[in-house]
Amino acid sequence: MGEIVNLRMARKRKARAETERAAEQNRITFGRTKQDRTLTKAEQNLAAKQLDAHMRQTDKPE
């Protein structure tokens, strides 16, 4: 026969695991130094400028 499981405790265990996963994601997202955030933003701006520089300008005759 299978193991007896207390559903209340199983739900609590699952909720704790989900909370821990969310906390880990927040540590990755928000747990960075100001220097790291500034560097990431500068890299994103540079990538956007380079992408815009390669776009073709189309002049439509009116």
N, C-alpha and C positions, 0 to 999 in steps of 0.2 A: 504494500500500500504506500501511497505517496506521503510526503512530509506535510504536516499540518502547518498552515500559514495564517497568521493573524493579519487580516486585510487592513486594519487600521494602521498597524505598524508598517506594513508594506507600502501603503500610500504615503506615510510620513517619510520613509526612506527614499521613495521616489522623489518627493518634493524637495528633500534636502539635496539630493544629487542634482536636480535641475537648478536649484539655487546656486550650488557650487559651480556648475557649468557657466551660469550667467555671470557669476562673480569673476571667474577666470577670464571670460571674454572682456569684461569691464576692465580688469587689470591690464589686459593687452591694449585695449583701446585708449583708456584714459590714464594709465600709469606710466606716462612718458615724461621726460624732462622737457623744459621749454625749448632747449636747443634741438632736441629730436623733432618736436612739432614744427619748429621754424624751418628746419632742414627739409622735412617732408613737404611743407607748403611751398618752399622755393623750388623743389624738384617738380612738383605738380604744375606750378606756374611756368617753368621752363618747358615742360612737355607740351603744355597748352600753346605756348608761343610758337614752338617749333611746328606743331600741327597746323596752326593758323597760317604760318609762313608758307606752307606747302599747298594751301588752298588756291584754287583758280578763281580769279575774279571774272565774272561774266557781265559784260555790258550789253544790256538789251536795248536795241534801238526803239525809240518811242515814236 
